[in-house]
Amino acid sequence: MPSILVRGLDPKTIRPLKELARLNGRSLQQEVKAIPERTAGTLTMREARRLSERWRRRLGERSFSDSVRLIREDRDSR
């Protein structure tokens, strides 16, 4: 598995990471590893906007039924 070595971190950066690790019941290394793993799976705002715009173009001017009304009707029929 590839490794990353980060040198020269300011103690002001490490202190909150250690506290976060303690609160999450993890070692500092586990906590630091979790951060990029979690972040890598998250869209940036720019990516989210691009994806949203793609769906808007794809769906075009279609109109959709009122799902609240349909769900209520379904619940009332039971």
mmCIF file of the N, C-alpha and C atoms, coordinates in Angstrom:
data_MODEL
# 
_entry.id   MODEL 
# 
loop_
_atom_site.group_PDB 
_atom_site.id 
_atom_site.type_symbol 
_atom_site.label_atom_id 
_atom_site.label_alt_id 
_atom_site.label_comp_id 
_atom_site.label_asym_id 
_atom_site.label_entity_id 
_atom_site.label_seq_id 
_atom_site.pdbx_PDB_ins_code 
_atom_site.Cartn_x 
_atom_site.Cartn_y 
_atom_site.Cartn_z 
_atom_site.occupancy 
_atom_site.B_iso_or_equiv 
_atom_site.pdbx_formal_charge 
_atom_site.auth_seq_id 
_atom_site.auth_comp_id 
_atom_site.auth_asym_id 
_atom_site.auth_atom_id 
_atom_site.pdbx_PDB_model_num 
ATOM 1   N N  . MET A 1 1  ? 0.847   -1.176 0.000   1.00 0.00 ? 1  MET A N  1 
ATOM 2   C CA . MET A 1 1  ? 0.000   0.000  0.000   1.00 0.00 ? 1  MET A CA 1 
ATOM 3   C C  . MET A 1 1  ? 0.893   1.240  0.000   1.00 0.00 ? 1  MET A C  1 
ATOM 4   N N  . PRO A 1 2  ? 0.597   2.235  -0.829  1.00 0.00 ? 2  PRO A N  1 
ATOM 5   C CA . PRO A 1 2  ? 1.406   3.449  -0.875  1.00 0.00 ? 2  PRO A CA 1 
ATOM 6   C C  . PRO A 1 2  ? 1.365   4.209  0.455   1.00 0.00 ? 2  PRO A C  1 
ATOM 7   N N  . SER A 1 3  ? 2.424   4.938  0.720   1.00 0.00 ? 3  SER A N  1 
ATOM 8   C CA . SER A 1 3  ? 2.520   5.737  1.945   1.00 0.00 ? 3  SER A CA 1 
ATOM 9   C C  . SER A 1 3  ? 2.789   7.187  1.595   1.00 0.00 ? 3  SER A C  1 
ATOM 10  N N  . ILE A 1 4  ? 2.416   8.069  2.512   1.00 0.00 ? 4  ILE A N  1 
ATOM 11  C CA . ILE A 1 4  ? 2.691   9.493  2.383   1.00 0.00 ? 4  ILE A CA 1 
ATOM 12  C C  . ILE A 1 4  ? 3.355   9.938  3.676   1.00 0.00 ? 4  ILE A C  1 
ATOM 13  N N  . LEU A 1 5  ? 4.434   10.668 3.579   1.00 0.00 ? 5  LEU A N  1 
ATOM 14  C CA . LEU A 1 5  ? 5.131   11.205 4.735   1.00 0.00 ? 5  LEU A CA 1 
ATOM 15  C C  . LEU A 1 5  ? 4.977   12.714 4.696   1.00 0.00 ? 5  LEU A C  1 
ATOM 16  N N  . VAL A 1 6  ? 4.466   13.286 5.768   1.00 0.00 ? 6  VAL A N  1 
ATOM 17  C CA . VAL A 1 6  ? 4.288   14.737 5.852   1.00 0.00 ? 6  VAL A CA 1 
ATOM 18  C C  . VAL A 1 6  ? 5.218   15.241 6.946   1.00 0.00 ? 6  VAL A C  1 
ATOM 19  N N  . ARG A 1 7  ? 6.157   16.060 6.552   1.00 0.00 ? 7  ARG A N  1 
ATOM 20  C CA . ARG A 1 7  ? 7.133   16.594 7.502   1.00 0.00 ? 7  ARG A CA 1 
ATOM 21  C C  . ARG A 1 7  ? 6.813   18.041 7.831   1.00 0.00 ? 7  ARG A C  1 
ATOM 22  N N  . GLY A 1 8  ? 7.279   18.449 8.991   1.00 0.00 ? 8  GLY A N  1 
ATOM 23  C CA . GLY A 1 8  ? 7.226   19.864 9.353   1.00 0.00 ? 8  GLY A CA 1 
ATOM 24  C C  . GLY A 1 8  ? 5.862   20.400 9.712   1.00 0.00 ? 8  GLY A C  1 
ATOM 25  N N  . LEU A 1 9  ? 4.952   19.536 10.205  1.00 0.00 ? 9  LEU A N  1 
ATOM 26  C CA . LEU A 1 9  ? 3.649   20.042 10.620  1.00 0.00 ? 9  LEU A CA 1 
ATOM 27  C C  . LEU A 1 9  ? 3.799   20.854 11.898  1.00 0.00 ? 9  LEU A C  1 
ATOM 28  N N  . ASP A 1 10 ? 3.121   21.950 11.946  1.00 0.00 ? 10 ASP A N  1 
ATOM 29  C CA . ASP A 1 10 ? 3.118   22.818 13.115  1.00 0.00 ? 10 ASP A CA 1 
ATOM 30  C C  . ASP A 1 10 ? 2.409   22.105 14.273  1.00 0.00 ? 10 ASP A C  1 
ATOM 31  N N  . PRO A 1 11 ? 2.936   22.225 15.487  1.00 0.00 ? 11 PRO A N  1 
ATOM 32  C CA . PRO A 1 11 ? 2.260   21.628 16.645  1.00 0.00 ? 11 PRO A CA 1 
ATOM 33  C C  . PRO A 1 11 ? 0.813   22.111 16.801  1.00 0.00 ? 11 PRO A C  1 
ATOM 34  N N  . LYS A 1 12 ? 0.523   23.329 16.320  1.00 0.00 ? 12 LYS A N  1 
ATOM 35  C CA . LYS A 1 12 ? -0.853  23.843 16.366  1.00 0.00 ? 12 LYS A CA 1 
ATOM 36  C C  . LYS A 1 12 ? -1.782  23.014 15.475  1.00 0.00 ? 12 LYS A C  1 
ATOM 37  N N  . THR A 1 13 ? -1.227  22.363 14.485  1.00 0.00 ? 13 THR A N  1 
ATOM 38  C CA . THR A 1 13 ? -1.998  21.489 13.605  1.00 0.00 ? 13 THR A CA 1 
ATOM 39  C C  . THR A 1 13 ? -2.145  20.111 14.230  1.00 0.00 ? 13 THR A C  1 
ATOM 40  N N  . ILE A 1 14 ? -1.100  19.636 14.863  1.00 0.00 ? 14 ILE A N  1 
ATOM 41  C CA . ILE A 1 14 ? -1.104  18.284 15.421  1.00 0.00 ? 14 ILE A CA 1 
ATOM 42  C C  . ILE A 1 14 ? -1.983  18.176 16.666  1.00 0.00 ? 14 ILE A C  1 
ATOM 43  N N  . ARG A 1 15 ? -1.963  19.208 17.524  1.00 0.00 ? 15 ARG A N  1 
ATOM 44  C CA . ARG A 1 15 ? -2.761  19.158 18.763  1.00 0.00 ? 15 ARG A CA 1 
ATOM 45  C C  . ARG A 1 15 ? -4.240  18.862 18.505  1.00 0.00 ? 15 ARG A C  1 
ATOM 46  N N  . PRO A 1 16 ? -4.914  19.603 17.622  1.00 0.00 ? 16 PRO A N  1 
ATOM 47  C CA . PRO A 1 16 ? -6.332  19.291 17.391  1.00 0.00 ? 16 PRO A CA 1 
ATOM 48  C C  . PRO A 1 16 ? -6.542  17.916 16.740  1.00 0.00 ? 16 PRO A C  1 
ATOM 49  N N  . LEU A 1 17 ? -5.582  17.474 15.932  1.00 0.00 ? 17 LEU A N  1 
ATOM 50  C CA . LEU A 1 17 ? -5.693  16.142 15.331  1.00 0.00 ? 17 LEU A CA 1 
ATOM 51  C C  . LEU A 1 17 ? -5.612  15.065 16.404  1.00 0.00 ? 17 LEU A C  1 
ATOM 52  N N  . LYS A 1 18 ? -4.713  15.249 17.372  1.00 0.00 ? 18 LYS A N  1 
ATOM 53  C CA . LYS A 1 18 ? -4.605  14.288 18.476  1.00 0.00 ? 18 LYS A CA 1 
ATOM 54  C C  . LYS A 1 18 ? -5.896  14.252 19.285  1.00 0.00 ? 18 LYS A C  1 
ATOM 55  N N  . GLU A 1 19 ? -6.478  15.423 19.528  1.00 0.00 ? 19 GLU A N  1 
ATOM 56  C CA . GLU A 1 19 ? -7.733  15.492 20.281  1.00 0.00 ? 19 GLU A CA 1 
ATOM 57  C C  . GLU A 1 19 ? -8.866  14.822 19.508  1.00 0.00 ? 19 GLU A C  1 
ATOM 58  N N  . LEU A 1 20 ? -8.923  15.072 18.223  1.00 0.00 ? 20 LEU A N  1 
ATOM 59  C CA . LEU A 1 20 ? -9.932  14.447 17.376  1.00 0.00 ? 20 LEU A CA 1 
ATOM 60  C C  . LEU A 1 20 ? -9.775  12.932 17.384  1.00 0.00 ? 20 LEU A C  1 
ATOM 61  N N  . ALA A 1 21 ? -8.531  12.477 17.303  1.00 0.00 ? 21 ALA A N  1 
ATOM 62  C CA . ALA A 1 21 ? -8.257  11.038 17.342  1.00 0.00 ? 21 ALA A CA 1 
ATOM 63  C C  . ALA A 1 21 ? -8.725  10.451 18.669  1.00 0.00 ? 21 ALA A C  1 
ATOM 64  N N  . ARG A 1 22 ? -8.425  11.149 19.762  1.00 0.00 ? 22 ARG A N  1 
ATOM 65  C CA . ARG A 1 22 ? -8.846  10.668 21.081  1.00 0.00 ? 22 ARG A CA 1 
ATOM 66  C C  . ARG A 1 22 ? -10.372 10.575 21.166  1.00 0.00 ? 22 ARG A C  1 
ATOM 67  N N  . LEU A 1 23 ? -11.057 11.607 20.699  1.00 0.00 ? 23 LEU A N  1 
ATOM 68  C CA . LEU A 1 23 ? -12.519 11.622 20.734  1.00 0.00 ? 23 LEU A CA 1 
ATOM 69  C C  . LEU A 1 23 ? -13.131 10.504 19.881  1.00 0.00 ? 23 LEU A C  1 
ATOM 70  N N  . ASN A 1 24 ? -12.447 10.161 18.796  1.00 0.00 ? 24 ASN A N  1 
ATOM 71  C CA . ASN A 1 24 ? -12.944 9.106  17.903  1.00 0.00 ? 24 ASN A CA 1 
ATOM 72  C C  . ASN A 1 24 ? -12.417 7.723  18.270  1.00 0.00 ? 24 ASN A C  1 
ATOM 73  N N  . GLY A 1 25 ? -11.615 7.647  19.344  1.00 0.00 ? 25 GLY A N  1 
ATOM 74  C CA . GLY A 1 25 ? -11.097 6.351  19.783  1.00 0.00 ? 25 GLY A CA 1 
ATOM 75  C C  . GLY A 1 25 ? -10.102 5.748  18.806  1.00 0.00 ? 25 GLY A C  1 
ATOM 76  N N  . ARG A 1 26 ? -9.315  6.607  18.179  1.00 0.00 ? 26 ARG A N  1 
ATOM 77  C CA . ARG A 1 26 ? -8.337  6.142  17.202  1.00 0.00 ? 26 ARG A CA 1 
ATOM 78  C C  . ARG A 1 26 ? -6.954  6.667  17.556  1.00 0.00 ? 26 ARG A C  1 
ATOM 79  N N  . SER A 1 27 ? -5.954  6.051  16.955  1.00 0.00 ? 27 SER A N  1 
ATOM 80  C CA . SER A 1 27 ? -4.595  6.579  17.070  1.00 0.00 ? 27 SER A CA 1 
ATOM 81  C C  . SER A 1 27 ? -4.494  7.798  16.167  1.00 0.00 ? 27 SER A C  1 
ATOM 82  N N  . LEU A 1 28 ? -3.433  8.582  16.381  1.00 0.00 ? 28 LEU A N  1 
ATOM 83  C CA . LEU A 1 28 ? -3.210  9.742  15.523  1.00 0.00 ? 28 LEU A CA 1 
ATOM 84  C C  . LEU A 1 28 ? -3.058  9.300  14.070  1.00 0.00 ? 28 LEU A C  1 
ATOM 85  N N  . GLN A 1 29 ? -2.325  8.219  13.852  1.00 0.00 ? 29 GLN A N  1 
ATOM 86  C CA . GLN A 1 29 ? -2.126  7.733  12.487  1.00 0.00 ? 29 GLN A CA 1 
ATOM 87  C C  . GLN A 1 29 ? -3.455  7.317  11.853  1.00 0.00 ? 29 GLN A C  1 
ATOM 88  N N  . GLN A 1 30 ? -4.306  6.626  12.608  1.00 0.00 ? 30 GLN A N  1 
ATOM 89  C CA . GLN A 1 30 ? -5.607  6.215  12.075  1.00 0.00 ? 30 GLN A CA 1 
ATOM 90  C C  . GLN A 1 30 ? -6.465  7.436  11.736  1.00 0.00 ? 30 GLN A C  1 
ATOM 91  N N  . GLU A 1 31 ? -6.405  8.449  12.606  1.00 0.00 ? 31 GLU A N  1 
ATOM 92  C CA . GLU A 1 31 ? -7.198  9.662  12.375  1.00 0.00 ? 31 GLU A CA 1 
ATOM 93  C C  . GLU A 1 31 ? -6.724  10.393 11.120  1.00 0.00 ? 31 GLU A C  1 
ATOM 94  N N  . VAL A 1 32 ? -5.411  10.543 11.000  1.00 0.00 ? 32 VAL A N  1 
ATOM 95  C CA . VAL A 1 32 ? -4.853  11.234 9.840   1.00 0.00 ? 32 VAL A CA 1 
ATOM 96  C C  . VAL A 1 32 ? -5.141  10.454 8.565   1.00 0.00 ? 32 VAL A C  1 
ATOM 97  N N  . LYS A 1 33 ? -5.136  9.149  8.640   1.00 0.00 ? 33 LYS A N  1 
ATOM 98  C CA . LYS A 1 33 ? -5.455  8.314  7.476   1.00 0.00 ? 33 LYS A CA 1 
ATOM 99  C C  . LYS A 1 33 ? -6.927  8.454  7.088   1.00 0.00 ? 33 LYS A C  1 
ATOM 100 N N  . ALA A 1 34 ? -7.799  8.580  8.081   1.00 0.00 ? 34 ALA A N  1 
ATOM 101 C CA . ALA A 1 34 ? -9.240  8.665  7.819   1.00 0.00 ? 34 ALA A CA 1 
ATOM 102 C C  . ALA A 1 34 ? -9.619  9.956  7.093   1.00 0.00 ? 34 ALA A C  1 
ATOM 103 N N  . ILE A 1 35 ? -8.892  11.029 7.347   1.00 0.00 ? 35 ILE A N  1 
ATOM 104 C CA . ILE A 1 35 ? -9.248  12.333 6.763   1.00 0.00 ? 35 ILE A CA 1 
ATOM 105 C C  . ILE A 1 35 ? -9.187  12.315 5.236   1.00 0.00 ? 35 ILE A C  1 
ATOM 106 N N  . PRO A 1 36 ? -8.078  11.940 4.598   1.00 0.00 ? 36 PRO A N  1 
ATOM 107 C CA . PRO A 1 36 ? -8.092  11.922 3.120   1.00 0.00 ? 36 PRO A CA 1 
ATOM 108 C C  . PRO A 1 36 ? -9.001  10.842 2.546   1.00 0.00 ? 36 PRO A C  1 
ATOM 109 N N  . GLU A 1 37 ? -9.166  9.719  3.276   1.00 0.00 ? 37 GLU A N  1 
ATOM 110 C CA . GLU A 1 37 ? -10.074 8.680  2.778   1.00 0.00 ? 37 GLU A CA 1 
ATOM 111 C C  . GLU A 1 37 ? -11.499 9.200  2.732   1.00 0.00 ? 37 GLU A C  1 
ATOM 112 N N  . ARG A 1 38 ? -11.891 9.926  3.770   1.00 0.00 ? 38 ARG A N  1 
ATOM 113 C CA . ARG A 1 38 ? -13.247 10.491 3.822   1.00 0.00 ? 38 ARG A CA 1 
ATOM 114 C C  . ARG A 1 38 ? -13.392 11.598 2.783   1.00 0.00 ? 38 ARG A C  1 
ATOM 115 N N  . THR A 1 39 ? -12.385 12.439 2.668   1.00 0.00 ? 39 THR A N  1 
ATOM 116 C CA . THR A 1 39 ? -12.428 13.574 1.750   1.00 0.00 ? 39 THR A CA 1 
ATOM 117 C C  . THR A 1 39 ? -12.413 13.132 0.289   1.00 0.00 ? 39 THR A C  1 
ATOM 118 N N  . ALA A 1 40 ? -11.672 12.082 -0.018  1.00 0.00 ? 40 ALA A N  1 
ATOM 119 C CA . ALA A 1 40 ? -11.564 11.616 -1.409  1.00 0.00 ? 40 ALA A CA 1 
ATOM 120 C C  . ALA A 1 40 ? -12.908 11.170 -1.962  1.00 0.00 ? 40 ALA A C  1 
ATOM 121 N N  . GLY A 1 41 ? -13.820 10.737 -1.093  1.00 0.00 ? 41 GLY A N  1 
ATOM 122 C CA . GLY A 1 41 ? -15.128 10.282 -1.540  1.00 0.00 ? 41 GLY A CA 1 
ATOM 123 C C  . GLY A 1 41 ? -16.178 11.375 -1.563  1.00 0.00 ? 41 GLY A C  1 
ATOM 124 N N  . THR A 1 42 ? -15.785 12.613 -1.286  1.00 0.00 ? 42 THR A N  1 
ATOM 125 C CA . THR A 1 42 ? -16.729 13.722 -1.211  1.00 0.00 ? 42 THR A CA 1 
ATOM 126 C C  . THR A 1 42 ? -16.557 14.634 -2.422  1.00 0.00 ? 42 THR A C  1 
ATOM 127 N N  . LEU A 1 43 ? -17.661 15.040 -3.011  1.00 0.00 ? 43 LEU A N  1 
ATOM 128 C CA . LEU A 1 43 ? -17.604 15.971 -4.141  1.00 0.00 ? 43 LEU A CA 1 
ATOM 129 C C  . LEU A 1 43 ? -17.260 17.367 -3.658  1.00 0.00 ? 43 LEU A C  1 
ATOM 130 N N  . THR A 1 44 ? -16.488 18.085 -4.440  1.00 0.00 ? 44 THR A N  1 
ATOM 131 C CA . THR A 1 44 ? -16.277 19.503 -4.160  1.00 0.00 ? 44 THR A CA 1 
ATOM 132 C C  . THR A 1 44 ? -17.538 20.242 -4.599  1.00 0.00 ? 44 THR A C  1 
ATOM 133 N N  . MET A 1 45 ? -17.674 21.476 -4.152  1.00 0.00 ? 45 MET A N  1 
ATOM 134 C CA . MET A 1 45 ? -18.839 22.267 -4.538  1.00 0.00 ? 45 MET A CA 1 
ATOM 135 C C  . MET A 1 45 ? -18.878 22.428 -6.058  1.00 0.00 ? 45 MET A C  1 
ATOM 136 N N  . ARG A 1 46 ? -17.732 22.624 -6.665  1.00 0.00 ? 46 ARG A N  1 
ATOM 137 C CA . ARG A 1 46 ? -17.663 22.785 -8.124  1.00 0.00 ? 46 ARG A CA 1 
ATOM 138 C C  . ARG A 1 46 ? -18.140 21.509 -8.819  1.00 0.00 ? 46 ARG A C  1 
ATOM 139 N N  . GLU A 1 47 ? -17.694 20.340 -8.331  1.00 0.00 ? 47 GLU A N  1 
ATOM 140 C CA . GLU A 1 47 ? -18.109 19.066 -8.922  1.00 0.00 ? 47 GLU A CA 1 
ATOM 141 C C  . GLU A 1 47 ? -19.608 18.845 -8.733  1.00 0.00 ? 47 GLU A C  1 
ATOM 142 N N  . ALA A 1 48 ? -20.115 19.200 -7.552  1.00 0.00 ? 48 ALA A N  1 
ATOM 143 C CA . ALA A 1 48 ? -21.548 19.036 -7.277  1.00 0.00 ? 48 ALA A CA 1 
ATOM 144 C C  . ALA A 1 48 ? -22.386 19.915 -8.207  1.00 0.00 ? 48 ALA A C  1 
ATOM 145 N N  . ARG A 1 49 ? -21.935 21.143 -8.423  1.00 0.00 ? 49 ARG A N  1 
ATOM 146 C CA . ARG A 1 49 ? -22.660 22.045 -9.338  1.00 0.00 ? 49 ARG A CA 1 
ATOM 147 C C  . ARG A 1 49 ? -22.654 21.507 -10.759 1.00 0.00 ? 49 ARG A C  1 
ATOM 148 N N  . ARG A 1 50 ? -21.499 21.008 -11.176 1.00 0.00 ? 50 ARG A N  1 
ATOM 149 C CA . ARG A 1 50 ? -21.380 20.460 -12.528 1.00 0.00 ? 50 ARG A CA 1 
ATOM 150 C C  . ARG A 1 50 ? -22.324 19.271 -12.702 1.00 0.00 ? 50 ARG A C  1 
ATOM 151 N N  . LEU A 1 51 ? -22.358 18.395 -11.711 1.00 0.00 ? 51 LEU A N  1 
ATOM 152 C CA . LEU A 1 51 ? -23.236 17.233 -11.762 1.00 0.00 ? 51 LEU A CA 1 
ATOM 153 C C  . LEU A 1 51 ? -24.703 17.657 -11.765 1.00 0.00 ? 51 LEU A C  1 
ATOM 154 N N  . SER A 1 52 ? -25.031 18.635 -10.927 1.00 0.00 ? 52 SER A N  1 
ATOM 155 C CA . SER A 1 52 ? -26.395 19.141 -10.863 1.00 0.00 ? 52 SER A CA 1 
ATOM 156 C C  . SER A 1 52 ? -26.827 19.730 -12.204 1.00 0.00 ? 52 SER A C  1 
ATOM 157 N N  . GLU A 1 53 ? -25.957 20.504 -12.807 1.00 0.00 ? 53 GLU A N  1 
ATOM 158 C CA . GLU A 1 53 ? -26.265 21.106 -14.107 1.00 0.00 ? 53 GLU A CA 1 
ATOM 159 C C  . GLU A 1 53 ? -26.458 20.040 -15.174 1.00 0.00 ? 53 GLU A C  1 
ATOM 160 N N  . ARG A 1 54 ? -25.660 18.996 -15.116 1.00 0.00 ? 54 ARG A N  1 
ATOM 161 C CA . ARG A 1 54 ? -25.806 17.891 -16.070 1.00 0.00 ? 54 ARG A CA 1 
ATOM 162 C C  . ARG A 1 54 ? -27.186 17.238 -15.948 1.00 0.00 ? 54 ARG A C  1 
ATOM 163 N N  . TRP A 1 55 ? -27.630 17.032 -14.690 1.00 0.00 ? 55 TRP A N  1 
ATOM 164 C CA . TRP A 1 55 ? -28.955 16.439 -14.489 1.00 0.00 ? 55 TRP A CA 1 
ATOM 165 C C  . TRP A 1 55 ? -30.060 17.384 -14.949 1.00 0.00 ? 55 TRP A C  1 
ATOM 166 N N  . ARG A 1 56 ? -29.884 18.679 -14.715 1.00 0.00 ? 56 ARG A N  1 
ATOM 167 C CA . ARG A 1 56 ? -30.901 19.643 -15.177 1.00 0.00 ? 56 ARG A CA 1 
ATOM 168 C C  . ARG A 1 56 ? -31.054 19.587 -16.685 1.00 0.00 ? 56 ARG A C  1 
ATOM 169 N N  . ARG A 1 57 ? -29.917 19.553 -17.387 1.00 0.00 ? 57 ARG A N  1 
ATOM 170 C CA . ARG A 1 57 ? -29.971 19.458 -18.856 1.00 0.00 ? 57 ARG A CA 1 
ATOM 171 C C  . ARG A 1 57 ? -30.604 18.147 -19.287 1.00 0.00 ? 57 ARG A C  1 
ATOM 172 N N  . ARG A 1 58 ? -30.256 17.087 -18.598 1.00 0.00 ? 58 ARG A N  1 
ATOM 173 C CA . ARG A 1 58 ? -30.766 15.758 -18.947 1.00 0.00 ? 58 ARG A CA 1 
ATOM 174 C C  . ARG A 1 58 ? -32.276 15.664 -18.751 1.00 0.00 ? 58 ARG A C  1 
ATOM 175 N N  . LEU A 1 59 ? -32.771 16.262 -17.670 1.00 0.00 ? 59 LEU A N  1 
ATOM 176 C CA . LEU A 1 59 ? -34.206 16.195 -17.389 1.00 0.00 ? 59 LEU A CA 1 
ATOM 177 C C  . LEU A 1 59 ? -34.994 17.237 -18.169 1.00 0.00 ? 59 LEU A C  1 
ATOM 178 N N  . GLY A 1 60 ? -34.326 18.267 -18.616 1.00 0.00 ? 60 GLY A N  1 
ATOM 179 C CA . GLY A 1 60 ? -34.969 19.273 -19.456 1.00 0.00 ? 60 GLY A CA 1 
ATOM 180 C C  . GLY A 1 60 ? -36.144 19.947 -18.799 1.00 0.00 ? 60 GLY A C  1 
ATOM 181 N N  . GLU A 1 61 ? -37.164 20.160 -19.585 1.00 0.00 ? 61 GLU A N  1 
ATOM 182 C CA . GLU A 1 61 ? -38.356 20.884 -19.131 1.00 0.00 ? 61 GLU A CA 1 
ATOM 183 C C  . GLU A 1 61 ? -39.450 19.956 -18.632 1.00 0.00 ? 61 GLU A C  1 
ATOM 184 N N  . ARG A 1 62 ? -39.096 18.734 -18.305 1.00 0.00 ? 62 ARG A N  1 
ATOM 185 C CA . ARG A 1 62 ? -40.114 17.784 -17.828 1.00 0.00 ? 62 ARG A CA 1 
ATOM 186 C C  . ARG A 1 62 ? -40.756 18.281 -16.547 1.00 0.00 ? 62 ARG A C  1 
ATOM 187 N N  . SER A 1 63 ? -42.016 17.942 -16.389 1.00 0.00 ? 63 SER A N  1 
ATOM 188 C CA . SER A 1 63 ? -42.686 18.244 -15.127 1.00 0.00 ? 63 SER A CA 1 
ATOM 189 C C  . SER A 1 63 ? -42.928 16.921 -14.405 1.00 0.00 ? 63 SER A C  1 
ATOM 190 N N  . PHE A 1 64 ? -42.935 17.002 -13.108 1.00 0.00 ? 64 PHE A N  1 
ATOM 191 C CA . PHE A 1 64 ? -43.083 15.803 -12.300 1.00 0.00 ? 64 PHE A CA 1 
ATOM 192 C C  . PHE A 1 64 ? -44.276 15.949 -11.384 1.00 0.00 ? 64 PHE A C  1 
ATOM 193 N N  . SER A 1 65 ? -44.895 14.814 -11.055 1.00 0.00 ? 65 SER A N  1 
ATOM 194 C CA . SER A 1 65 ? -46.071 14.844 -10.202 1.00 0.00 ? 65 SER A CA 1 
ATOM 195 C C  . SER A 1 65 ? -45.684 15.211 -8.774  1.00 0.00 ? 65 SER A C  1 
ATOM 196 N N  . ASP A 1 66 ? -46.665 15.617 -8.014  1.00 0.00 ? 66 ASP A N  1 
ATOM 197 C CA . ASP A 1 66 ? -46.464 15.991 -6.618  1.00 0.00 ? 66 ASP A CA 1 
ATOM 198 C C  . ASP A 1 66 ? -46.335 14.713 -5.793  1.00 0.00 ? 66 ASP A C  1 
ATOM 199 N N  . SER A 1 67 ? -45.139 14.364 -5.410  1.00 0.00 ? 67 SER A N  1 
ATOM 200 C CA . SER A 1 67 ? -44.906 13.104 -4.697  1.00 0.00 ? 67 SER A CA 1 
ATOM 201 C C  . SER A 1 67 ? -45.550 13.107 -3.317  1.00 0.00 ? 67 SER A C  1 
ATOM 202 N N  . VAL A 1 68 ? -45.683 14.270 -2.686  1.00 0.00 ? 68 VAL A N  1 
ATOM 203 C CA . VAL A 1 68 ? -46.315 14.344 -1.368  1.00 0.00 ? 68 VAL A CA 1 
ATOM 204 C C  . VAL A 1 68 ? -47.749 13.838 -1.462  1.00 0.00 ? 68 VAL A C  1 
ATOM 205 N N  . ARG A 1 69 ? -48.451 14.297 -2.475  1.00 0.00 ? 69 ARG A N  1 
ATOM 206 C CA . ARG A 1 69 ? -49.847 13.882 -2.656  1.00 0.00 ? 69 ARG A CA 1 
ATOM 207 C C  . ARG A 1 69 ? -49.926 12.383 -2.916  1.00 0.00 ? 69 ARG A C  1 
ATOM 208 N N  . LEU A 1 70 ? -49.037 11.863 -3.747  1.00 0.00 ? 70 LEU A N  1 
ATOM 209 C CA . LEU A 1 70 ? -49.042 10.434 -4.064  1.00 0.00 ? 70 LEU A CA 1 
ATOM 210 C C  . LEU A 1 70 ? -48.730 9.584  -2.836  1.00 0.00 ? 70 LEU A C  1 
ATOM 211 N N  . ILE A 1 71 ? -47.785 9.997  -2.038  1.00 0.00 ? 71 ILE A N  1 
ATOM 212 C CA . ILE A 1 71 ? -47.442 9.251  -0.825  1.00 0.00 ? 71 ILE A CA 1 
ATOM 213 C C  . ILE A 1 71 ? -48.598 9.276  0.155   1.00 0.00 ? 71 ILE A C  1 
ATOM 214 N N  . ARG A 1 72 ? -49.237 10.439 0.321   1.00 0.00 ? 72 ARG A N  1 
ATOM 215 C CA . ARG A 1 72 ? -50.383 10.544 1.225   1.00 0.00 ? 72 ARG A CA 1 
ATOM 216 C C  . ARG A 1 72 ? -51.532 9.648  0.777   1.00 0.00 ? 72 ARG A C  1 
ATOM 217 N N  . GLU A 1 73 ? -51.801 9.650  -0.537  1.00 0.00 ? 73 GLU A N  1 
ATOM 218 C CA . GLU A 1 73 ? -52.849 8.774  -1.060  1.00 0.00 ? 73 GLU A CA 1 
ATOM 219 C C  . GLU A 1 73 ? -52.537 7.306  -0.784  1.00 0.00 ? 73 GLU A C  1 
ATOM 220 N N  . ASP A 1 74 ? -51.280 6.936  -0.977  1.00 0.00 ? 74 ASP A N  1 
ATOM 221 C CA . ASP A 1 74 ? -50.869 5.547  -0.730  1.00 0.00 ? 74 ASP A CA 1 
ATOM 222 C C  . ASP A 1 74 ? -51.042 5.198  0.746   1.00 0.00 ? 74 ASP A C  1 
ATOM 223 N N  . ARG A 1 75 ? -50.631 6.076  1.636   1.00 0.00 ? 75 ARG A N  1 
ATOM 224 C CA . ARG A 1 75 ? -50.771 5.809  3.072   1.00 0.00 ? 75 ARG A CA 1 
ATOM 225 C C  . ARG A 1 75 ? -52.233 5.724  3.481   1.00 0.00 ? 75 ARG A C  1 
ATOM 226 N N  . ASP A 1 76 ? -53.045 6.598  2.938   1.00 0.00 ? 76 ASP A N  1 
ATOM 227 C CA . ASP A 1 76 ? -54.473 6.613  3.282   1.00 0.00 ? 76 ASP A CA 1 
ATOM 228 C C  . ASP A 1 76 ? -55.208 5.378  2.770   1.00 0.00 ? 76 ASP A C  1 
ATOM 229 N N  . SER A 1 77 ? -54.670 4.763  1.733   1.00 0.00 ? 77 SER A N  1 
ATOM 230 C CA . SER A 1 77 ? -55.344 3.597  1.161   1.00 0.00 ? 77 SER A CA 1 
ATOM 231 C C  . SER A 1 77 ? -55.081 2.326  1.966   1.00 0.00 ? 77 SER A C  1 
ATOM 232 N N  . ARG A 1 78 ? -54.234 2.373  2.940   1.00 0.00 ? 78 ARG A N  1 
ATOM 233 C CA . ARG A 1 78 ? -53.884 1.166  3.724   1.00 0.00 ? 78 ARG A CA 1 
ATOM 234 C C  . ARG A 1 78 ? -54.759 0.991  4.929   1.00 0.00 ? 78 ARG A C  1 
# 
